[in-house]
Amino acid sequence: AQSVAQPEDQVNVAEGNPLTVKCTYSVSGNPYLFWYVQYPNRGLQFLLKYITGDNLVKGSYGFEAEFNKSQTSFHLKKPSALVSDSALYFCAVRRSGGYQKVTFGTGTKLQVIP
Amino acid sequence: GAVVSQHPSWVICKSGTSVKIECRSLDFQATTMFWYRQFPKQSLMLMATSNEGSKATYEQGVEKDKFLINHASLTLSTLTVTSAHPEDSSFYICSARDSVYTDEQFFGPGTRLTVL
């Protein structure tokens, strides 16, 4: 079975400061990892993904994530937070090879304080 | 970019009635669509996987006779909540997999269902 853990229900950060949203995963074989963002009463928007290659993945809106195989982590980061980044963030994982079911984490609410 | 729409965006219905939610891929063909349910402050729970032209595959614990899924074309899947009850109130989100790419889902904006 595969799983995703987002240990923080909420992360508060001051505007302009760097932010990190944590994610660890468990999956057999090579993982495909994703980050999505959800605004209130909206569907999920894709931010970035890791499939293979460079461990540092750059995505939309200045976000990036680093794949760490030894720590089975895929933390989301941004150098300078904006108030508009305040939203719910989901980490997701699936196995590589063909199309496999995606498992989502429980989400982390990011609150950027002006 | 790939766009997925859902209709309606919100619906309020009386207990015992049926509600149909549509999910459309607007600019790509989707051989596979997924239906998720999201409770407040919780993650997305996969309800079923819908494959065009065949029966949907339901996740354990999801009543297939209550949540009817039809995927009649490469751009449309529907979820019908039959004999809805207040406990069915939730946010329902669909996603579609582009038949060309195999590693990304495109999500619809969601449908808020409230059963009175």
Interface residues (C-beta under 8 A of the other chain):
Chain A: Y32 F34 Y36 N41 R42 G43 L44 Q45 F46 K49 I51 F90 G98 Y99 K101 V102 F104 G105 T106 G107
Chain B: V4 Q6 T32 K41 Q42 S43 L44 L46 T49 F91 I93 S95 R97 T102 D103 E104 Q105 F106 F107 G108 P109 G110 R112
